[in-house]
Amino acid sequence: MLKYVLMRIVWLFFILMVMMTVLFFALGFVETAQLDVSLLDRIIMIHADYRRYLFAIATEWDWGVTKYNWPVWDELLRRSGFTIRLNAIALVFYTVFGFVFGILGALYKGRLFDRIIGLFILVFSSVPAFVMVLMLILVFGYTLEWLPPQDAFTGGWWMEVKKLIIPVLSISALPLARFTRVIRGEMIEAFYSDYILLLKTKGLNTRKIITHHLIKDCSVPLLPQVLPMVIYTIVGSFIVESVYGTSGMSRWLFNSLFSFSGGSAFVNVNPPSVMMIGVFLTFITLVIGLIVDILYAVLDPRIRLGSKKASL
């Protein structure tokens, strides 16, 4: 197991370095587009800048400065809090309630509650995050006035909690529907398997069968859905943050790509900021993928066995 995890960690940093290199050279080509030099000279210049960039990170943890001469690392610490909190809460929310609704849908298969869940899956699977956040703002923010319609509202810790509800629901709708559908289908299939029928004949009640056996068994088919849904929520959170008016990483990314003058916007890329945002989001995604791989190996030992056979 340790060797399996170490190999995944090595691949994580290898992929991260490849991503950093590709992104740095892409930004370098944008910066040197106006120079009257050959392609080879541009590559040499960018390569020299990249070596200095990596050396500054390795020796001084210097990731550069923003357009306003603030350290990029400090800006990341300031901006990433809301984005991380939003995605973490959303992950817990749609995972927990995906299991709950999936299990209840399987237990009440064909009944009214199951049909309501089916309708909910259909609707939530069809509505994009930016449409969902607009609907929630209009209904719960401006019409019912139950929740703050924008992030600018202040009022203590309870207001901070309420400001998270609309963004979390907006980016959780599709993953929640996807997880509910997968868990419901796996539960229905497992309920009528010979293995579960044997457990019932031994006297185990439904609650113990679900908590001690089915949740673990049904988690394995769900794991491949986790990483795509995490990526979806990260991308969706950028859109939701922009619509909801938060000062998170989406505004930082936008300000790092564009500048304003005379009421109009024009492209003005700040490479250190774009690099920091890209590296941070890639690292978070790779870490989630690593955790999923480890859970896969724990829940399904055949993954580790397959890895050993492949190495032989």
TORKOL-4160 file (C-alpha; in steps of 0.2 Angstrom, whole numbers, padded with zeros to 4 digits, m for minus):
312
<pt num="1" X="0000" Y="0000" Z="0000"/>
<pt num="2" X="0014" Y="0012" Z="0004"/>
<pt num="3" X="0023" Y="0009" Z="m0012"/>
<pt num="4" X="0006" Y="0012" Z="m0021"/>
<pt num="5" X="0004" Y="0029" Z="m0012"/>
<pt num="6" X="0022" Y="0034" Z="m0015"/>
<pt num="7" X="0020" Y="0031" Z="m0034"/>
<pt num="8" X="0004" Y="0041" Z="m0035"/>
<pt num="9" X="0013" Y="0055" Z="m0026"/>
<pt num="10" X="0028" Y="0055" Z="m0038"/>
<pt num="11" X="0016" Y="0056" Z="m0053"/>
<pt num="12" X="0007" Y="0070" Z="m0044"/>
<pt num="13" X="0022" Y="0081" Z="m0044"/>
<pt num="14" X="0027" Y="0075" Z="m0061"/>
<pt num="15" X="0010" Y="0081" Z="m0068"/>
<pt num="16" X="0011" Y="0097" Z="m0058"/>
<pt num="17" X="0028" Y="0101" Z="m0066"/>
<pt num="18" X="0023" Y="0097" Z="m0083"/>
<pt num="19" X="0008" Y="0109" Z="m0081"/>
<pt num="20" X="0019" Y="0123" Z="m0074"/>
<pt num="21" X="0030" Y="0121" Z="m0089"/>
<pt num="22" X="0017" Y="0121" Z="m0102"/>
<pt num="23" X="0008" Y="0136" Z="m0094"/>
<pt num="24" X="0024" Y="0146" Z="m0091"/>
<pt num="25" X="0029" Y="0144" Z="m0109"/>
<pt num="26" X="0011" Y="0148" Z="m0115"/>
<pt num="27" X="0012" Y="0164" Z="m0105"/>
<pt num="28" X="0029" Y="0168" Z="m0111"/>
<pt num="29" X="0024" Y="0167" Z="m0129"/>
<pt num="30" X="0010" Y="0179" Z="m0126"/>
<pt num="31" X="0022" Y="0191" Z="m0118"/>
<pt num="32" X="0035" Y="0190" Z="m0132"/>
<pt num="33" X="0023" Y="0190" Z="m0146"/>
<pt num="34" X="0027" Y="0208" Z="m0151"/>
<pt num="35" X="0046" Y="0205" Z="m0151"/>
<pt num="36" X="0055" Y="0205" Z="m0168"/>
<pt num="37" X="0065" Y="0189" Z="m0164"/>
<pt num="38" X="0065" Y="0171" Z="m0171"/>
<pt num="39" X="0055" Y="0157" Z="m0163"/>
<pt num="40" X="0071" Y="0149" Z="m0157"/>
<pt num="41" X="0076" Y="0165" Z="m0148"/>
<pt num="42" X="0059" Y="0167" Z="m0140"/>
<pt num="43" X="0061" Y="0149" Z="m0133"/>
<pt num="44" X="0078" Y="0152" Z="m0127"/>
<pt num="45" X="0072" Y="0168" Z="m0118"/>
<pt num="46" X="0057" Y="0160" Z="m0110"/>
<pt num="47" X="0068" Y="0145" Z="m0105"/>
<pt num="48" X="0080" Y="0157" Z="m0096"/>
<pt num="49" X="0065" Y="0166" Z="m0087"/>
<pt num="50" X="0058" Y="0149" Z="m0082"/>
<pt num="51" X="0074" Y="0144" Z="m0074"/>
<pt num="52" X="0075" Y="0160" Z="m0064"/>
<pt num="53" X="0057" Y="0158" Z="m0059"/>
<pt num="54" X="0060" Y="0140" Z="m0052"/>
<pt num="55" X="0076" Y="0146" Z="m0044"/>
<pt num="56" X="0067" Y="0160" Z="m0035"/>
<pt num="57" X="0053" Y="0148" Z="m0029"/>
<pt num="58" X="0065" Y="0135" Z="m0023"/>
<pt num="59" X="0077" Y="0147" Z="m0014"/>
<pt num="60" X="0065" Y="0161" Z="m0008"/>
<pt num="61" X="0048" Y="0155" Z="m0011"/>
<pt num="62" X="0046" Y="0170" Z="m0022"/>
<pt num="63" X="0031" Y="0167" Z="m0034"/>
<pt num="64" X="0032" Y="0185" Z="m0041"/>
<pt num="65" X="0021" Y="0200" Z="m0039"/>
<pt num="66" X="0004" Y="0205" Z="m0045"/>
<pt num="67" X="0000" Y="0220" Z="m0055"/>
<pt num="68" X="m0001" Y="0231" Z="m0039"/>
<pt num="69" X="0016" Y="0224" Z="m0033"/>
<pt num="70" X="0009" Y="0213" Z="m0020"/>
<pt num="71" X="0017" Y="0196" Z="m0017"/>
<pt num="72" X="0008" Y="0183" Z="m0027"/>
<pt num="73" X="0009" Y="0171" Z="m0012"/>
<pt num="74" X="0001" Y="0183" Z="0000"/>
<pt num="75" X="m0013" Y="0187" Z="m0013"/>
<pt num="76" X="m0016" Y="0168" Z="m0014"/>
<pt num="77" X="m0018" Y="0166" Z="0005"/>
<pt num="78" X="m0030" Y="0181" Z="0005"/>
<pt num="79" X="m0041" Y="0176" Z="m0010"/>
<pt num="80" X="m0041" Y="0157" Z="m0009"/>
<pt num="81" X="m0050" Y="0156" Z="0008"/>
<pt num="82" X="m0068" Y="0158" Z="0001"/>
<pt num="83" X="m0065" Y="0147" Z="m0014"/>
<pt num="84" X="m0058" Y="0133" Z="m0003"/>
<pt num="85" X="m0072" Y="0135" Z="0009"/>
<pt num="86" X="m0085" Y="0135" Z="m0004"/>
<pt num="87" X="m0079" Y="0120" Z="m0013"/>
<pt num="88" X="m0075" Y="0110" Z="0003"/>
<pt num="89" X="m0093" Y="0113" Z="0010"/>
<pt num="90" X="m0100" Y="0109" Z="m0007"/>
<pt num="91" X="m0091" Y="0092" Z="m0008"/>
<pt num="92" X="m0097" Y="0087" Z="0009"/>
<pt num="93" X="m0114" Y="0093" Z="0005"/>
<pt num="94" X="m0117" Y="0084" Z="m0011"/>
<pt num="95" X="m0108" Y="0068" Z="m0005"/>
<pt num="96" X="m0118" Y="0066" Z="0011"/>
<pt num="97" X="m0135" Y="0070" Z="0003"/>
<pt num="98" X="m0131" Y="0060" Z="m0012"/>
<pt num="99" X="m0130" Y="0045" Z="m0001"/>
<pt num="100" X="m0145" Y="0050" Z="0009"/>
<pt num="101" X="m0156" Y="0053" Z="m0006"/>
<pt num="102" X="m0149" Y="0038" Z="m0016"/>
<pt num="103" X="m0153" Y="0026" Z="m0002"/>
<pt num="104" X="m0170" Y="0033" Z="0002"/>
<pt num="105" X="m0174" Y="0032" Z="m0017"/>
<pt num="106" X="m0169" Y="0014" Z="m0017"/>
<pt num="107" X="m0179" Y="0010" Z="m0001"/>
<pt num="108" X="m0195" Y="0018" Z="m0008"/>
<pt num="109" X="m0193" Y="0013" Z="m0026"/>
<pt num="110" X="m0208" Y="0016" Z="m0037"/>
<pt num="111" X="m0217" Y="0027" Z="m0023"/>
<pt num="112" X="m0220" Y="0045" Z="m0022"/>
<pt num="113" X="m0204" Y="0050" Z="m0014"/>
<pt num="114" X="m0194" Y="0040" Z="m0027"/>
<pt num="115" X="m0203" Y="0049" Z="m0041"/>
<pt num="116" X="m0199" Y="0066" Z="m0032"/>
<pt num="117" X="m0181" Y="0061" Z="m0032"/>
<pt num="118" X="m0182" Y="0056" Z="m0050"/>
<pt num="119" X="m0189" Y="0073" Z="m0054"/>
<pt num="120" X="m0176" Y="0082" Z="m0044"/>
<pt num="121" X="m0162" Y="0072" Z="m0053"/>
<pt num="122" X="m0169" Y="0077" Z="m0070"/>
<pt num="123" X="m0170" Y="0096" Z="m0066"/>
<pt num="124" X="m0154" Y="0098" Z="m0057"/>
<pt num="125" X="m0144" Y="0088" Z="m0070"/>
<pt num="126" X="m0151" Y="0100" Z="m0083"/>
<pt num="127" X="m0147" Y="0117" Z="m0075"/>
<pt num="128" X="m0130" Y="0125" Z="m0076"/>
<pt num="129" X="m0122" Y="0133" Z="m0061"/>
<pt num="130" X="m0123" Y="0151" Z="m0068"/>
<pt num="131" X="m0142" Y="0148" Z="m0071"/>
<pt num="132" X="m0145" Y="0140" Z="m0054"/>
<pt num="133" X="m0136" Y="0154" Z="m0045"/>
<pt num="134" X="m0147" Y="0167" Z="m0054"/>
<pt num="135" X="m0163" Y="0158" Z="m0050"/>
<pt num="136" X="m0158" Y="0156" Z="m0031"/>
<pt num="137" X="m0153" Y="0175" Z="m0030"/>
<pt num="138" X="m0170" Y="0180" Z="m0038"/>
<pt num="139" X="m0180" Y="0169" Z="m0028"/>
<pt num="140" X="m0172" Y="0168" Z="m0011"/>
<pt num="141" X="m0162" Y="0184" Z="m0011"/>
<pt num="142" X="m0174" Y="0197" Z="m0019"/>
<pt num="143" X="m0191" Y="0190" Z="m0019"/>
<pt num="144" X="m0192" Y="0180" Z="m0002"/>
<pt num="145" X="m0177" Y="0190" Z="0006"/>
<pt num="146" X="m0172" Y="0175" Z="0016"/>
<pt num="147" X="m0154" Y="0175" Z="0010"/>
<pt num="148" X="m0142" Y="0189" Z="0005"/>
<pt num="149" X="m0142" Y="0192" Z="m0014"/>
<pt num="150" X="m0124" Y="0198" Z="m0015"/>
<pt num="151" X="m0108" Y="0195" Z="m0005"/>
<pt num="152" X="m0107" Y="0213" Z="0000"/>
<pt num="153" X="m0119" Y="0211" Z="0015"/>
<pt num="154" X="m0112" Y="0211" Z="0032"/>
<pt num="155" X="m0119" Y="0206" Z="0049"/>
<pt num="156" X="m0109" Y="0194" Z="0060"/>
<pt num="157" X="m0106" Y="0175" Z="0058"/>
<pt num="158" X="m0124" Y="0171" Z="0054"/>
<pt num="159" X="m0123" Y="0182" Z="0039"/>
<pt num="160" X="m0107" Y="0174" Z="0034"/>
<pt num="161" X="m0116" Y="0157" Z="0035"/>
<pt num="162" X="m0131" Y="0163" Z="0025"/>
<pt num="163" X="m0119" Y="0170" Z="0011"/>
<pt num="164" X="m0113" Y="0153" Z="0008"/>
<pt num="165" X="m0130" Y="0145" Z="0005"/>
<pt num="166" X="m0133" Y="0151" Z="m0012"/>
<pt num="167" X="m0116" Y="0148" Z="m0019"/>
<pt num="168" X="m0115" Y="0130" Z="m0011"/>
<pt num="169" X="m0132" Y="0125" Z="m0018"/>
<pt num="170" X="m0128" Y="0132" Z="m0035"/>
<pt num="171" X="m0112" Y="0122" Z="m0038"/>
<pt num="172" X="m0119" Y="0107" Z="m0029"/>
<pt num="173" X="m0135" Y="0104" Z="m0039"/>
<pt num="174" X="m0127" Y="0094" Z="m0053"/>
<pt num="175" X="m0115" Y="0083" Z="m0042"/>
<pt num="176" X="m0129" Y="0080" Z="m0030"/>
<pt num="177" X="m0140" Y="0074" Z="m0044"/>
<pt num="178" X="m0126" Y="0063" Z="m0051"/>
<pt num="179" X="m0122" Y="0055" Z="m0035"/>
<pt num="180" X="m0140" Y="0052" Z="m0030"/>
<pt num="181" X="m0143" Y="0043" Z="m0047"/>
<pt num="182" X="m0127" Y="0032" Z="m0045"/>
<pt num="183" X="m0131" Y="0027" Z="m0027"/>
<pt num="184" X="m0149" Y="0024" Z="m0030"/>
<pt num="185" X="m0145" Y="0013" Z="m0045"/>
<pt num="186" X="m0132" Y="0003" Z="m0036"/>
<pt num="187" X="m0143" Y="0001" Z="m0020"/>
<pt num="188" X="m0157" Y="m0006" Z="m0030"/>
<pt num="189" X="m0146" Y="m0018" Z="m0039"/>
<pt num="190" X="m0138" Y="m0023" Z="m0023"/>
<pt num="191" X="m0154" Y="m0025" Z="m0013"/>
<pt num="192" X="m0159" Y="m0040" Z="m0025"/>
<pt num="193" X="m0142" Y="m0048" Z="m0025"/>
<pt num="194" X="m0140" Y="m0066" Z="m0018"/>
<pt num="195" X="m0127" Y="m0059" Z="m0006"/>
<pt num="196" X="m0140" Y="m0047" Z="0002"/>
<pt num="197" X="m0153" Y="m0060" Z="0002"/>
<pt num="198" X="m0141" Y="m0071" Z="0012"/>
<pt num="199" X="m0138" Y="m0058" Z="0024"/>
<pt num="200" X="m0157" Y="m0056" Z="0027"/>
<pt num="201" X="m0159" Y="m0074" Z="0030"/>
<pt num="202" X="m0146" Y="m0073" Z="0043"/>
<pt num="203" X="m0157" Y="m0060" Z="0052"/>
<pt num="204" X="m0149" Y="m0044" Z="0048"/>
<pt num="205" X="m0161" Y="m0029" Z="0047"/>
<pt num="206" X="m0161" Y="m0017" Z="0033"/>
<pt num="207" X="m0152" Y="m0003" Z="0043"/>
<pt num="208" X="m0137" Y="m0014" Z="0047"/>
<pt num="209" X="m0136" Y="m0021" Z="0029"/>
<pt num="210" X="m0135" Y="m0003" Z="0023"/>
<pt num="211" X="m0123" Y="0004" Z="0036"/>
<pt num="212" X="m0112" Y="m0011" Z="0037"/>
<pt num="213" X="m0111" Y="m0018" Z="0019"/>
<pt num="214" X="m0120" Y="m0008" Z="0005"/>
<pt num="215" X="m0113" Y="0009" Z="0009"/>
<pt num="216" X="m0095" Y="0003" Z="0006"/>
<pt num="217" X="m0100" Y="m0008" Z="m0009"/>
<pt num="218" X="m0109" Y="0006" Z="m0017"/>
<pt num="219" X="m0095" Y="0018" Z="m0014"/>
<pt num="220" X="m0083" Y="0010" Z="m0026"/>
<pt num="221" X="m0094" Y="0014" Z="m0042"/>
<pt num="222" X="m0096" Y="0032" Z="m0036"/>
<pt num="223" X="m0077" Y="0035" Z="m0034"/>
<pt num="224" X="m0074" Y="0038" Z="m0053"/>
<pt num="225" X="m0087" Y="0052" Z="m0052"/>
<pt num="226" X="m0079" Y="0061" Z="m0038"/>
<pt num="227" X="m0064" Y="0069" Z="m0048"/>
<pt num="228" X="m0075" Y="0075" Z="m0063"/>
<pt num="229" X="m0087" Y="0083" Z="m0050"/>
<pt num="230" X="m0073" Y="0091" Z="m0040"/>
<pt num="231" X="m0067" Y="0099" Z="m0056"/>
<pt num="232" X="m0085" Y="0104" Z="m0061"/>
<pt num="233" X="m0087" Y="0113" Z="m0044"/>
<pt num="234" X="m0071" Y="0122" Z="m0045"/>
<pt num="235" X="m0075" Y="0129" Z="m0062"/>
<pt num="236" X="m0093" Y="0132" Z="m0057"/>
<pt num="237" X="m0087" Y="0141" Z="m0041"/>
<pt num="238" X="m0077" Y="0154" Z="m0052"/>
<pt num="239" X="m0093" Y="0158" Z="m0062"/>
<pt num="240" X="m0104" Y="0158" Z="m0046"/>
<pt num="241" X="m0091" Y="0169" Z="m0037"/>
<pt num="242" X="m0092" Y="0182" Z="m0052"/>
<pt num="243" X="m0111" Y="0182" Z="m0052"/>
<pt num="244" X="m0112" Y="0183" Z="m0033"/>
<pt num="245" X="m0099" Y="0197" Z="m0031"/>
<pt num="246" X="m0087" Y="0188" Z="m0020"/>
<pt num="247" X="m0069" Y="0194" Z="m0019"/>
<pt num="248" X="m0062" Y="0176" Z="m0021"/>
<pt num="249" X="m0050" Y="0169" Z="m0034"/>
<pt num="250" X="m0062" Y="0172" Z="m0049"/>
<pt num="251" X="m0060" Y="0191" Z="m0047"/>
<pt num="252" X="m0042" Y="0189" Z="m0045"/>
<pt num="253" X="m0040" Y="0179" Z="m0061"/>
<pt num="254" X="m0051" Y="0191" Z="m0071"/>
<pt num="255" X="m0040" Y="0206" Z="m0064"/>
<pt num="256" X="m0025" Y="0196" Z="m0069"/>
<pt num="257" X="m0030" Y="0194" Z="m0087"/>
<pt num="258" X="m0038" Y="0211" Z="m0090"/>
<pt num="259" X="m0036" Y="0229" Z="m0086"/>
<pt num="260" X="m0048" Y="0244" Z="m0087"/>
<pt num="261" X="m0046" Y="0261" Z="m0095"/>
<pt num="262" X="m0058" Y="0274" Z="m0100"/>
<pt num="263" X="m0073" Y="0263" Z="m0097"/>
<pt num="264" X="m0067" Y="0249" Z="m0108"/>
<pt num="265" X="m0057" Y="0233" Z="m0104"/>
<pt num="266" X="m0042" Y="0227" Z="m0113"/>
<pt num="267" X="m0030" Y="0211" Z="m0111"/>
<pt num="268" X="m0016" Y="0214" Z="m0099"/>
<pt num="269" X="m0010" Y="0198" Z="m0093"/>
<pt num="270" X="0000" Y="0196" Z="m0076"/>
<pt num="271" X="0009" Y="0180" Z="m0078"/>
<pt num="272" X="0014" Y="0177" Z="m0060"/>
<pt num="273" X="m0004" Y="0179" Z="m0054"/>
<pt num="274" X="m0010" Y="0167" Z="m0068"/>
<pt num="275" X="0004" Y="0155" Z="m0064"/>
<pt num="276" X="m0001" Y="0155" Z="m0046"/>
<pt num="277" X="m0019" Y="0152" Z="m0049"/>
<pt num="278" X="m0016" Y="0138" Z="m0062"/>
<pt num="279" X="m0003" Y="0129" Z="m0050"/>
<pt num="280" X="m0014" Y="0131" Z="m0035"/>
<pt num="281" X="m0030" Y="0124" Z="m0044"/>
<pt num="282" X="m0020" Y="0110" Z="m0052"/>
<pt num="283" X="m0012" Y="0105" Z="m0036"/>
<pt num="284" X="m0029" Y="0104" Z="m0027"/>
<pt num="285" X="m0037" Y="0094" Z="m0041"/>
<pt num="286" X="m0022" Y="0082" Z="m0041"/>
<pt num="287" X="m0023" Y="0080" Z="m0022"/>
<pt num="288" X="m0041" Y="0076" Z="m0024"/>
<pt num="289" X="m0037" Y="0063" Z="m0037"/>
<pt num="290" X="m0023" Y="0056" Z="m0026"/>
<pt num="291" X="m0036" Y="0054" Z="m0011"/>
<pt num="292" X="m0048" Y="0045" Z="m0023"/>
<pt num="293" X="m0035" Y="0033" Z="m0029"/>
<pt num="294" X="m0031" Y="0029" Z="m0011"/>
<pt num="295" X="m0049" Y="0026" Z="m0007"/>
<pt num="296" X="m0051" Y="0016" Z="m0022"/>
<pt num="297" X="m0036" Y="0005" Z="m0016"/>
<pt num="298" X="m0044" Y="0004" Z="0001"/>
<pt num="299" X="m0061" Y="m0001" Z="m0004"/>
<pt num="300" X="m0056" Y="m0012" Z="m0018"/>
<pt num="301" X="m0040" Y="m0021" Z="m0015"/>
<pt num="302" X="m0040" Y="m0028" Z="m0033"/>
<pt num="303" X="m0034" Y="m0011" Z="m0038"/>
<pt num="304" X="m0017" Y="m0014" Z="m0028"/>
<pt num="305" X="m0016" Y="m0032" Z="m0035"/>
<pt num="306" X="m0018" Y="m0025" Z="m0052"/>
<pt num="307" X="m0005" Y="m0013" Z="m0050"/>
<pt num="308" X="0007" Y="m0026" Z="m0043"/>
<pt num="309" X="0004" Y="m0038" Z="m0058"/>
<pt num="310" X="0007" Y="m0023" Z="m0070"/>
<pt num="311" X="0023" Y="m0019" Z="m0062"/>
<pt num="312" X="0028" Y="m0038" Z="m0064"/>
